[in-house]
Amino acid sequence: MEKVSTEIKDIREQHYFFAQGFLYDFIQRHPDASLDMFSIEFWRDSIPEHLKELWDVTFSEIQELDTNAEKIEVDRLPYIVKVIDEFLTIVVITLPVPQEMTESYYVGIIYRKTDKNSEPNFRYFTLEYHNKRKSAICELSECKHTLWGFTKNLSVDEFIEEIKSIVIE
């Protein structure tokens, strides 16, 4: 049986597939549990290590298809949670510094509930490297990858403000 290559020209596969695939799939399958995981104080100290475990699983899955894949070592993946109100929460995960287009600086997840007991809907954003001075704000959904526009390279707080401006009317 022929192996299917995960190689995409010039990008580090682990970086790309973590942000564009594995993490998105996890959030999509478990929106309520993932919001609790990020928000409940009991879990806060262990989340960066759990994210690192998902990062490492991403590499293991890629390595099965491409034994030459580059492993990007991380100690942890830091994140912050901004509660906007009782129905809207933003989680931003900081990734290793991107080096090529489509690698991301951050993943931003917007969780929105219609009431306190409902399962949250989510929107999933990335700040993707374009070049040393320019980044792309993108949104992933089940069926598409939307480019919201180009911007300078942003801090976490600036990224949060940009995605808030997209989702808050």
BELCORBEL-V778512 format. One record per residue. N is the residue number from 0. RES is the residue in three letters. PHI is phi in radians with two decimals (* if undefined). PSI is psi as a letter, one per 20 degrees, with the letter a starting at -180 (NA if undefined). Layout:
[[N | RES | PHI | PSI] [N | RES | PHI | PSI]]
This chain:
[[0 | MET | * | p] [1 | GLU | -1.37 | p] [2 | LYS | -1.31 | q] [3 | VAL | -1.65 | p] [4 | SER | -1.42 | q] [5 | THR | -1.67 | j] [6 | GLU | -1.15 | p] [7 | ILE | -2.14 | p] [8 | LYS | -0.83 | p] [9 | ASP | 1.18 | j] [10 | ILE | -1.80 | q] [11 | ARG | -1.52 | o] [12 | GLU | -1.01 | g] [13 | GLN | -1.06 | g] [14 | HIS | -1.09 | g] [15 | TYR | -1.10 | g] [16 | PHE | -1.24 | h] [17 | PHE | -1.10 | g] [18 | ALA | -1.27 | h] [19 | GLN | -1.60 | i] [20 | GLY | -2.38 | f] [21 | PHE | -1.07 | g] [22 | LEU | -1.17 | g] [23 | TYR | -1.01 | g] [24 | ASP | -1.07 | g] [25 | PHE | -1.09 | g] [26 | ILE | -1.11 | g] [27 | GLN | -1.11 | g] [28 | ARG | -1.30 | h] [29 | HIS | -2.36 | l] [30 | PRO | -1.09 | g] [31 | ASP | -1.21 | g] [32 | ALA | -1.13 | h] [33 | SER | -1.21 | h] [34 | LEU | -1.09 | g] [35 | ASP | -1.05 | g] [36 | MET | -1.01 | g] [37 | PHE | -1.33 | h] [38 | SER | -1.70 | h] [39 | ILE | -1.37 | p] [40 | GLU | -0.98 | h] [41 | PHE | -0.93 | h] [42 | TRP | -1.59 | i] [43 | ARG | -0.89 | g] [44 | ASP | -1.25 | h] [45 | SER | -1.66 | i] [46 | ILE | -1.07 | g] [47 | PRO | -1.00 | h] [48 | GLU | -1.26 | h] [49 | HIS | -1.15 | h] [50 | LEU | -1.12 | h] [51 | LYS | -1.08 | h] [52 | GLU | -1.06 | g] [53 | LEU | -1.13 | h] [54 | TRP | -1.01 | g] [55 | ASP | -1.20 | h] [56 | VAL | -1.09 | h] [57 | THR | -0.98 | g] [58 | PHE | -1.09 | g] [59 | SER | -1.03 | g] [60 | GLU | -1.14 | g] [61 | ILE | -1.16 | g] [62 | GLN | -1.10 | h] [63 | GLU | -1.10 | h] [64 | LEU | -1.64 | h] [65 | ASP | -2.46 | n] [66 | THR | -1.17 | i] [67 | ASN | -1.66 | j] [68 | ALA | -1.06 | q] [69 | GLU | -1.42 | p] [70 | LYS | -1.61 | p] [71 | ILE | -1.81 | o] [72 | GLU | -1.41 | p] [73 | VAL | -2.38 | q] [74 | ASP | -1.44 | h] [75 | ARG | -2.90 | r] [76 | LEU | -2.04 | o] [77 | PRO | -1.21 | q] [78 | TYR | -2.60 | r] [79 | ILE | -2.32 | q] [80 | VAL | -2.13 | p] [81 | LYS | -2.06 | o] [82 | VAL | -1.54 | o] [83 | ILE | -1.42 | g] [84 | ASP | -2.76 | a] [85 | GLU | -1.17 | i] [86 | PHE | -2.00 | i] [87 | LEU | -2.30 | p] [88 | THR | -2.29 | p] [89 | ILE | -2.05 | p] [90 | VAL | -2.05 | p] [91 | VAL | -2.14 | p] [92 | ILE | -1.88 | p] [93 | THR | -1.60 | p] [94 | LEU | -1.77 | r] [95 | PRO | -0.98 | q] [96 | VAL | -0.96 | p] [97 | PRO | -1.25 | q] [98 | GLN | -2.14 | i] [99 | GLU | -2.39 | r] [100 | MET | -0.94 | q] [101 | THR | 1.37 | i] [102 | GLU | -1.38 | q] [103 | SER | -1.96 | q] [104 | TYR | -1.32 | g] [105 | TYR | -2.46 | q] [106 | VAL | -2.03 | p] [107 | GLY | -2.05 | p] [108 | ILE | -2.02 | p] [109 | ILE | -1.76 | o] [110 | TYR | -1.84 | p] [111 | ARG | -2.24 | p] [112 | LYS | -1.88 | q] [113 | THR | -1.49 | h] [114 | ASP | -2.70 | r] [115 | LYS | -1.09 | h] [116 | ASN | -1.76 | i] [117 | SER | -1.46 | q] [118 | GLU | -1.25 | p] [119 | PRO | -1.30 | q] [120 | ASN | -1.50 | q] [121 | PHE | -2.38 | q] [122 | ARG | -2.22 | q] [123 | TYR | -2.19 | o] [124 | PHE | -2.04 | q] [125 | THR | -2.29 | q] [126 | LEU | -1.87 | o] [127 | GLU | -1.75 | p] [128 | TYR | -1.09 | p] [129 | HIS | -2.02 | g] [130 | ASN | -2.75 | a] [131 | LYS | -1.10 | h] [132 | ARG | -2.03 | i] [133 | LYS | -2.42 | p] [134 | SER | -2.19 | r] [135 | ALA | -2.04 | p] [136 | ILE | -1.59 | o] [137 | CYS | -2.23 | q] [138 | GLU | -2.24 | p] [139 | LEU | -1.77 | q] [140 | SER | -2.41 | r] [141 | GLU | -0.99 | h] [142 | CYS | -1.96 | i] [143 | LYS | -2.74 | r] [144 | HIS | -2.17 | o] [145 | THR | -1.81 | p] [146 | LEU | -1.59 | o] [147 | TRP | -1.50 | h] [148 | GLY | 2.59 | r] [149 | PHE | -1.80 | q] [150 | THR | -2.64 | r] [151 | LYS | -1.17 | r] [152 | ASN | -1.18 | p] [153 | LEU | -1.86 | q] [154 | SER | -1.36 | r] [155 | VAL | -1.01 | g] [156 | ASP | -1.11 | h] [157 | GLU | -1.17 | h] [158 | PHE | -1.08 | g] [159 | ILE | -1.03 | g] [160 | GLU | -1.10 | h] [161 | GLU | -1.11 | g] [162 | ILE | -1.28 | h] [163 | LYS | -1.07 | g] [164 | SER | -1.15 | h] [165 | ILE | -1.41 | g] [166 | VAL | -1.69 | i] [167 | ILE | -1.76 | o] [168 | GLU | -1.30 | NA]]
